[in-house]
Amino acid sequence: MELSLSTEARWTKAKDFLLIVIMGVLAGCGLIYQYILAHYAGRVLGSLETAIYTMIGLMIVSMGAGAFFARYVRHPFNGFVWLEIAIAAVGASAILLISTAIAITSVFPQWLSITFSLPADLLPNGGVIAKLHNLSRNLPFVIGCILGFLIGMEIPLIASVRQRIYKKNLVNNVGTLYGADYIGAGVGAAIWVAVMLPLNIGDVALITAGVNVFAGALFLATFWKEFTRPMLLLFAHGIVVMLLILMFVLGAPWVEKMGQLLYQDQVVYTQSTRYQQITVTERHLKGLSHPVYNFYINGRLQFSSNDEVIYHEMLVVPALIGSARTDNVLIIGGGDGLALRRVLEFSPKHVTLIDLDEELIDLFSRGGSKDIPPHIRDVLTDLNHDAFADDRVSVVIGDAFIEVENLVASGHHFDTIIVDLPDPSHPDLNKLYSTYFYNQLSHLLSADGVLVSQSTSPYHSKEAFVSIGKTLKAAGFGRVEQYHTNVPSFGEWGWSLAMKIDIPMSVRIERTPHLWEQSAQWLTKDLLLSSFQFSKSFFDDENTININELGSHRIYQYHQASWVGREGLLNEPNN
């Protein structure tokens, strides 16, 4: 009798240990679902940081609601298994549903226009169509709330199950489960970063859903006698497994096709790197011998092959002709190599380029990863003239904030510094527009050199544009000048020049031999000089605009207020 009791006790503890492990695994799955939905929502909606924070916040609140609702589940054993089946079904199909809904509602107006031969200015985009479009773009958050609600029920149900197998109230029941939950969530975050980020996001969702199904099946097998209708639950598991297999085979091509509908042109290449979603599109225009290629990161246009020369000549040329020498040049960002291409035309002795995403550089390098289709690589390397193959170029892979500090510590100096970073549309990017970062760059810049930074749009985001100029001045530069021009793909765009010596840029341009004009495809001296002119009242409210200190997030806030607040949450720029 004592032996039997001892065996039963050990078996109870074994089952309890299994429950705790299952709880930890499911916590990791729950966190991965949050990341999947937040990441995907940010990519397809074009408002990455807003989507991520909104999604995580909504899911956490929904999890709380689910935890309260769990008390109404009368049979925790049955309830838990049905719960895992539901989580797997919703989680696995989420990306398919979202991509389909957004793609169909996005192209529906064009379909109506083609069907009924409507002119472009009568493209239907209001009323019911607008409501459907808005609903589809809010679908990620709706699914996030549903999934969060279901996930929130897991801990209370497991807690009830533990008390039933022990046949008593457990003193540390909640603490034990929350401990497993926190540890599991931490492991899930590590798996997401280390393993899942580069994978197809639909496949990640299916893998995670598969873990939920396995956990439910293992629970069912362990506590088989506790269920009222175990065969029905087993059958439900089989149905979900078949659906997962079907989605694994057909899901990725379907999501890719739906994603292509979000772009006006034919998608010829897409890739998920550890840091971003890369997309290349192709458009054939009448009268042009070569197709037009557009390059997107997270759904935002980075350049178009038919007018990128305007942006990059405006970025590179003023800084180089303003510098006393161009022997040693530093480029921060610019992983597409297009700014590098123009720099190399000035015959520098050495160029150092810092970029975070090695896979992006591989895409634009002829000797990069073999996984990139050869014809795509040829197109992109032709655009940058295979700049990364030049012996004068050194590429540093890493966070620009850290790498610049390392360069300062090692005593490096550069004649010209070119900052070609994305807009400050994320808090993490804000630090690269701060007085601290600009001051670090000033330590790297030669006394008679020039620094240039892309500075967003002076038309759409005036406060952010002006703040960048003021921040450069506050960082210790003797002279700061800003300029702008129209880039057809982006609209009105602006840049900022910073110099240690207080010599006007107009003087620097006039004193420089204009041999650079011979190699320029678009820019002329007169055009460049005129770009420093702004409207009469443009800087009237300059004193009301704050500089961006490290940690203040001023430029990020200005950028968000302009692009998101004025243009609408989901209508950010494509740069």
ZAMARGU-4260 file (C-alpha; in steps of 0.2 Angstrom, whole numbers, plus 5000, padded with zeros to 4 digits):
<rodrens>
0) 5000/5000/5000 | 5014/5012/5004 | 5023/5007/4988 | 5007/5011/4978 | 5005/5028/4987
5) 5024/5032/4984 | 5022/5027/4965 | 5006/5038/4964 | 5015/5052/4972 | 5030/5051/4960
10) 5018/5050/4945 | 5008/5065/4951 | 5025/5075/4953 | 5030/5069/4935 | 5013/5075/4928
15) 5015/5092/4938 | 5033/5094/4931 | 5026/5091/4913 | 5013/5104/4916 | 5026/5117/4922
20) 5037/5113/4906 | 5021/5115/4895 | 5017/5131/4903 | 5035/5138/4900 | 5035/5132/4882
25) 5018/5140/4879 | 5024/5156/4886 | 5038/5156/4873 | 5025/5153/4860 | 5014/5167/4866
30) 5028/5179/4865 | 5033/5174/4848 | 5015/5177/4842 | 5016/5194/4849 | 5032/5197/4839
35) 5025/5189/4823 | 5009/5200/4823 | 5018/5216/4828 | 5032/5213/4816 | 5021/5209/4801
40) 5009/5223/4805 | 5023/5235/4805 | 5029/5229/4789 | 5013/5229/4779 | 5006/5245/4787
45) 5021/5255/4785 | 5022/5262/4803 | 5033/5249/4811 | 5036/5257/4828 | 5018/5262/4830
50) 5011/5245/4825 | 5023/5236/4836 | 5019/5246/4852 | 5001/5246/4848 | 5000/5227/4845
55) 5010/5222/4861 | 4999/5234/4872 | 4983/5227/4865 | 4989/5209/4867 | 4994/5212/4885
60) 4977/5220/4889 | 4968/5205/4880 | 4978/5193/4889 | 4972/5201/4906 | 4954/5199/4900
65) 4957/5181/4895 | 4964/5177/4912 | 4948/5184/4920 | 4937/5174/4908 | 4945/5158/4912
70) 4936/5156/4928 | 4920/5152/4918 | 4928/5137/4910 | 4920/5123/4920 | 4931/5108/4914
75) 4949/5114/4914 | 4956/5098/4906 | 4944/5100/4891 | 4945/5118/4891 | 4964/5118/4890
80) 4965/5107/4875 | 4952/5116/4866 | 4961/5132/4870 | 4978/5126/4862 | 4968/5120/4846
85) 4960/5137/4845 | 4977/5146/4848 | 4985/5135/4835 | 4971/5138/4822 | 4971/5157/4824
90) 4990/5159/4825 | 4993/5148/4810 | 4981/5157/4799 | 4984/5175/4805 | 4997/5180/4792
95) 4986/5172/4778 | 4970/5181/4784 | 4979/5198/4786 | 4989/5197/4770 | 4973/5192/4760
100) 4962/5205/4767 | 4974/5220/4765 | 4979/5215/4748 | 4961/5212/4741 | 4955/5229/4749
105) 4970/5238/4742 | 4967/5232/4724 | 4948/5233/4724 | 4947/5251/4719 | 4959/5247/4704
110) 4948/5232/4699 | 4933/5242/4699 | 4941/5256/4689 | 4947/5243/4676 | 4930/5234/4676
115) 4920/5249/4673 | 4933/5259/4663 | 4934/5273/4676 | 4947/5287/4673 | 4961/5288/4686
120) 4953/5304/4694 | 4937/5294/4697 | 4946/5280/4706 | 4933/5274/4720 | 4942/5276/4736
125) 4929/5283/4748 | 4913/5277/4757 | 4911/5259/4759 | 4928/5255/4750 | 4937/5267/4762
130) 4929/5258/4777 | 4933/5241/4771 | 4951/5246/4768 | 4952/5253/4785 | 4945/5238/4793
135) 4957/5227/4783 | 4972/5237/4790 | 4965/5236/4808 | 4963/5217/4806 | 4981/5213/4813
140) 4976/5222/4829 | 4959/5212/4829 | 4968/5196/4827 | 4981/5201/4840 | 4967/5204/4853
145) 4959/5187/4849 | 4975/5178/4851 | 4980/5188/4866 | 4963/5184/4875 | 4966/5165/4871
150) 4984/5165/4877 | 4978/5174/4893 | 4967/5159/4898 | 4982/5147/4899 | 4989/5151/4916
155) 4972/5150/4925 | 4968/5134/4917 | 4985/5126/4921 | 4983/5132/4938 | 4966/5124/4940
160) 4973/5108/4933 | 4987/5107/4945 | 4976/5109/4960 | 4965/5095/4953 | 4979/5083/4951
165) 4985/5087/4968 | 4967/5087/4975 | 4971/5102/4986 | 4974/5121/4985 | 4992/5124/4981
170) 5001/5138/4991 | 5013/5143/4978 | 5003/5138/4963 | 5002/5155/4954 | 5020/5159/4958
175) 5026/5143/4951 | 5017/5145/4935 | 5022/5164/4933 | 5040/5158/4936 | 5038/5146/4921
180) 5029/5159/4911 | 5043/5172/4913 | 5057/5159/4910 | 5048/5153/4894 | 5045/5170/4888
185) 5063/5174/4889 | 5068/5158/4880 | 5055/5162/4867 | 5062/5180/4864 | 5080/5172/4862
190) 5073/5160/4850 | 5065/5174/4840 | 5080/5184/4839 | 5093/5170/4836 | 5083/5158/4825
195) 5066/5165/4818 | 5070/5183/4813 | 5077/5178/4796 | 5064/5165/4792 | 5048/5168/4782
200) 5036/5175/4795 | 5022/5163/4789 | 5033/5148/4792 | 5037/5155/4809 | 5018/5156/4813
205) 5015/5138/4807 | 5030/5132/4818 | 5024/5140/4833 | 5006/5134/4830 | 5013/5116/4828
210) 5021/5118/4846 | 5004/5123/4852 | 4996/5107/4844 | 5010/5096/4851 | 5008/5103/4868
215) 4989/5100/4868 | 4991/5082/4861 | 5004/5079/4875 | 4992/5086/4888 | 4978/5075/4881
220) 4989/5059/4881 | 4995/5062/4899 | 4978/5066/4906 | 4967/5055/4895 | 4956/5048/4908
225) 4951/5066/4914 | 4943/5071/4898 | 4924/5069/4895 | 4926/5066/4876 | 4944/5062/4872
230) 4942/5055/4855 | 4933/5071/4849 | 4948/5081/4855 | 4960/5069/4846 | 4950/5071/4830
235) 4951/5090/4832 | 4970/5088/4834 | 4971/5078/4818 | 4961/5091/4808 | 4972/5105/4814
240) 4988/5096/4810 | 4981/5093/4792 | 4977/5111/4790 | 4995/5116/4796 | 5002/5104/4783
245) 4991/5112/4770 | 4996/5129/4775 | 5014/5125/4776 | 5014/5119/4758 | 5002/5132/4750
250) 5004/5147/4763 | 5020/5154/4758 | 5017/5156/4740 | 4999/5163/4744 | 5006/5176/4756
255) 5020/5181/4743 | 5006/5183/4730 | 4996/5194/4742 | 5011/5204/4747 | 5014/5208/4728
260) 4997/5215/4727 | 5002/5229/4739 | 5015/5236/4727 | 5010/5245/4711 | 5024/5235/4701
265) 5029/5217/4699 | 5038/5211/4714 | 5054/5202/4707 | 5063/5199/4724 | 5059/5199/4742
270) 5070/5194/4757 | 5068/5194/4776 | 5084/5199/4784 | 5087/5199/4803 | 5083/5217/4803
275) 5071/5221/4789 | 5060/5215/4775 | 5068/5219/4758 | 5058/5220/4742 | 5063/5224/4724
280) 5050/5228/4711 | 5051/5231/4692 | 5041/5242/4681 | 5041/5243/4662 | 5038/5260/4655
285) 5035/5265/4637 | 5049/5274/4629 | 5062/5268/4642 | 5075/5255/4636 | 5077/5248/4654
290) 5064/5244/4667 | 5062/5255/4682 | 5067/5246/4698 | 5061/5251/4715 | 5069/5246/4732
295) 5058/5245/4748 | 5063/5241/4766 | 5048/5236/4777 | 5036/5242/4763 | 5044/5260/4762
300) 5052/5265/4746 | 5071/5268/4748 | 5075/5273/4730 | 5069/5271/4712 | 5081/5268/4699
305) 5074/5282/4688 | 5078/5296/4700 | 5089/5290/4713 | 5103/5300/4705 | 5095/5316/4711
310) 5095/5310/4729 | 5112/5303/4729 | 5120/5318/4720 | 5112/5330/4732 | 5118/5320/4747
315) 5136/5317/4741 | 5142/5331/4730 | 5140/5346/4741 | 5149/5338/4755 | 5164/5332/4744
320) 5166/5348/4735 | 5165/5358/4751 | 5179/5348/4759 | 5197/5353/4758 | 5201/5335/4754
325) 5192/5319/4749 | 5206/5306/4753 | 5197/5298/4767 | 5178/5297/4767 | 5166/5289/4780
330) 5148/5283/4775 | 5136/5279/4789 | 5122/5269/4782 | 5120/5268/4763 | 5120/5249/4762
335) 5114/5249/4744 | 5131/5256/4739 | 5123/5271/4728 | 5131/5284/4739 | 5147/5275/4739
340) 5146/5274/4720 | 5146/5293/4719 | 5159/5295/4732 | 5171/5284/4722 | 5169/5295/4707
345) 5179/5308/4717 | 5194/5297/4718 | 5196/5295/4737 | 5211/5285/4743 | 5199/5275/4756
350) 5181/5274/4760 | 5174/5266/4776 | 5156/5261/4776 | 5146/5257/4792 | 5129/5247/4790
355) 5120/5236/4802 | 5113/5224/4789 | 5126/5212/4782 | 5112/5204/4771 | 5108/5220/4763
360) 5126/5223/4758 | 5127/5206/4751 | 5112/5209/4740 | 5121/5224/4732 | 5138/5215/4731
365) 5143/5204/4716 | 5152/5193/4728 | 5139/5192/4741 | 5127/5177/4746 | 5124/5164/4733
370) 5106/5163/4738 | 5102/5179/4728 | 5096/5176/4710 | 5110/5181/4698 | 5099/5192/4688
375) 5093/5202/4703 | 5111/5204/4709 | 5116/5210/4691 | 5103/5223/4691 | 5107/5230/4709
380) 5126/5229/4706 | 5124/5238/4690 | 5115/5252/4699 | 5130/5255/4711 | 5143/5251/4698
385) 5149/5236/4709 | 5155/5248/4722 | 5158/5236/4736 | 5171/5227/4725 | 5182/5242/4725
390) 5199/5239/4734 | 5197/5256/4742 | 5181/5252/4751 | 5181/5244/4769 | 5164/5239/4776
395) 5160/5238/4794 | 5145/5228/4800 | 5138/5235/4816 | 5127/5248/4825 | 5133/5265/4819
400) 5131/5272/4837 | 5144/5259/4844 | 5155/5259/4828 | 5157/5278/4828 | 5162/5277/4847
405) 5175/5264/4842 | 5182/5275/4828 | 5184/5289/4840 | 5193/5279/4853 | 5205/5273/4840
410) 5209/5290/4834 | 5202/5290/4816 | 5199/5305/4806 | 5190/5308/4790 | 5190/5322/4777
415) 5171/5320/4773 | 5157/5311/4783 | 5141/5306/4774 | 5126/5301/4785 | 5114/5291/4774
420) 5102/5284/4788 | 5083/5281/4787 | 5072/5294/4794 | 5070/5295/4813 | 5054/5285/4813
425) 5059/5273/4827 | 5066/5277/4844 | 5081/5267/4841 | 5086/5278/4826 | 5083/5294/4836
430) 5100/5292/4845 | 5108/5293/4828 | 5101/5311/4826 | 5107/5317/4844 | 5119/5330/4849
435) 5130/5316/4857 | 5131/5306/4841 | 5134/5322/4830 | 5148/5327/4843 | 5156/5310/4841
440) 5156/5313/4822 | 5164/5330/4825 | 5179/5321/4833 | 5181/5311/4818 | 5179/5325/4805
445) 5195/5334/4799 | 5196/5353/4804 | 5192/5358/4786 | 5180/5344/4781 | 5162/5343/4779
450) 5148/5332/4786 | 5132/5329/4778 | 5116/5321/4784 | 5100/5316/4776 | 5087/5326/4785
455) 5069/5320/4780 | 5057/5332/4771 | 5057/5350/4775 | 5039/5351/4768 | 5031/5336/4776
460) 5041/5336/4792 | 5048/5354/4794 | 5050/5353/4813 | 5061/5337/4812 | 5071/5345/4797
465) 5074/5361/4807 | 5078/5351/4823 | 5092/5341/4814 | 5100/5358/4809 | 5099/5365/4826
470) 5105/5349/4834 | 5121/5349/4823 | 5124/5367/4828 | 5122/5362/4846 | 5134/5348/4844
475) 5148/5360/4841 | 5150/5363/4823 | 5155/5381/4818 | 5143/5382/4803 | 5127/5372/4798
480) 5118/5375/4782 | 5102/5366/4776 | 5097/5363/4758 | 5083/5354/4748 | 5076/5349/4731
485) 5062/5339/4724 | 5065/5320/4722 | 5050/5314/4712 | 5049/5297/4721 | 5049/5306/4738
490) 5043/5324/4735 | 5053/5338/4743 | 5068/5332/4752 | 5081/5340/4763 | 5099/5338/4769
495) 5110/5346/4782 | 5129/5351/4780 | 5140/5354/4795 | 5157/5362/4796 | 5169/5366/4809
500) 5176/5381/4800 | 5163/5395/4798 | 5165/5397/4779 | 5148/5399/4769 | 5145/5384/4758
505) 5142/5396/4743 | 5160/5402/4745 | 5166/5384/4746 | 5156/5380/4730 | 5163/5395/4720
510) 5181/5392/4725 | 5180/5373/4720 | 5184/5369/4702 | 5168/5364/4694 | 5176/5348/4685
515) 5163/5338/4696 | 5149/5344/4684 | 5156/5334/4670 | 5153/5318/4679 | 5136/5324/4686
520) 5120/5317/4678 | 5108/5329/4686 | 5116/5342/4697 | 5124/5359/4691 | 5132/5373/4701
525) 5118/5385/4699 | 5105/5371/4704 | 5116/5367/4719 | 5117/5385/4725 | 5098/5388/4723
530) 5095/5373/4734 | 5100/5383/4749 | 5086/5395/4747 | 5070/5393/4757 | 5054/5402/4757
535) 5054/5419/4766 | 5045/5413/4782 | 5052/5395/4783 | 5063/5398/4798 | 5052/5411/4807
540) 5047/5398/4820 | 5065/5391/4822 | 5066/5397/4840 | 5051/5386/4845 | 5059/5370/4839
545) 5070/5360/4851 | 5087/5351/4848 | 5088/5333/4850 | 5097/5327/4866 | 5102/5309/4868
550) 5086/5301/4876 | 5075/5316/4873 | 5067/5308/4857 | 5063/5326/4851 | 5066/5322/4832
555) 5057/5305/4833 | 5042/5315/4841 | 5043/5328/4828 | 5044/5315/4814 | 5029/5306/4821
560) 5019/5321/4823 | 5021/5326/4805 | 5020/5310/4796 | 5008/5300/4807 | 4998/5314/4816
565) 4995/5325/4800 | 4995/5312/4787 | 4987/5298/4796 | 4993/5283/4806 | 4995/5272/4792
570) 5001/5285/4779 | 5020/5287/4783 | 5032/5292/4770 | 5042/5279/4760 | 5059/5283/4766
</rodrens>
